[in-house]
Every structure is written in structure tokens, then in C-alpha cells.
Amino acid sequence: MDKVWSYGWKILWVIGLFILLIISFDLKQQIEESINYRIEGYFWYIFFIRFLLGIYLSFICIKQWKIHFNYPMLIGAFLPCLIISLVLPVSSITTGAVLFGNWIAKVHSTGLTEIAAGVTLMLGIFHGTKKENNWL
């Protein structure tokens, strides 16, 4: 019976992924149609939807829902991805120009930094290493 539930949860996860993708596509079309020379909202929408997609993608990788922080993952992977993915939305509000040149726009266009930030956040929170004292 546990094996059936294992397949069932995976199938439900895929269905949820399709629903999330359809909703995000519809919202993106509505935002693109309502943009009147103000691109800031679009950049923030793209950041949040990709970040949430990364969080959702990480759900299939988490086996135990116990909080064990993995600080190397949070500091070494999550923070750089978060900072790089926030450069374009923040610079669109503050300066109107991209701070680090054209390469940041190219990196942002892939969408992988936001997704990686979402995945590494969840894996950094729930996949930490529990230190065991073998000598005690």
C-alpha cells in the first residue's frame, strides 16, 4: 500500500506542477497586456513566479520534513542565486539601468537563478546534516 501512495504522491505532484505552470502562464499574459511603459511590475512578477516554481520543484526532492539547516547550501548557493536574481528587479525600481551590465540581463533571461534560489532555499532548510556524536 505504501508503494501505491508513493506513486500517487508523485502523480499529484506532476498535476500540481501543470496547474502551477498554467496559472503562471495566464498571469504572465495578463501582466504583459496591462504593461503601460512600466516594466518594474513585470520583473518582480517574473522573479516571484520563478522563485515559487523553484520551491515547488524542490518538494519532490525532500524526503523528511524536519528542519535541519544546511548552512553551506544556504550561504554558498542560496544567497548568491538570490542576490543575482534580485539585481534586475531592484535596479529597475532604483536606477532604471542594469547595474552589472549586459551579462546580468542574459543570466536573468534564462530564469535559472530564481529557480535555483527556490530549490536551494528549501534544500538548505530541510536537507541539513544532523551531526551525531559517535564518541558519546
Disulfide bonds with the S-S distance in Angstrom:
none
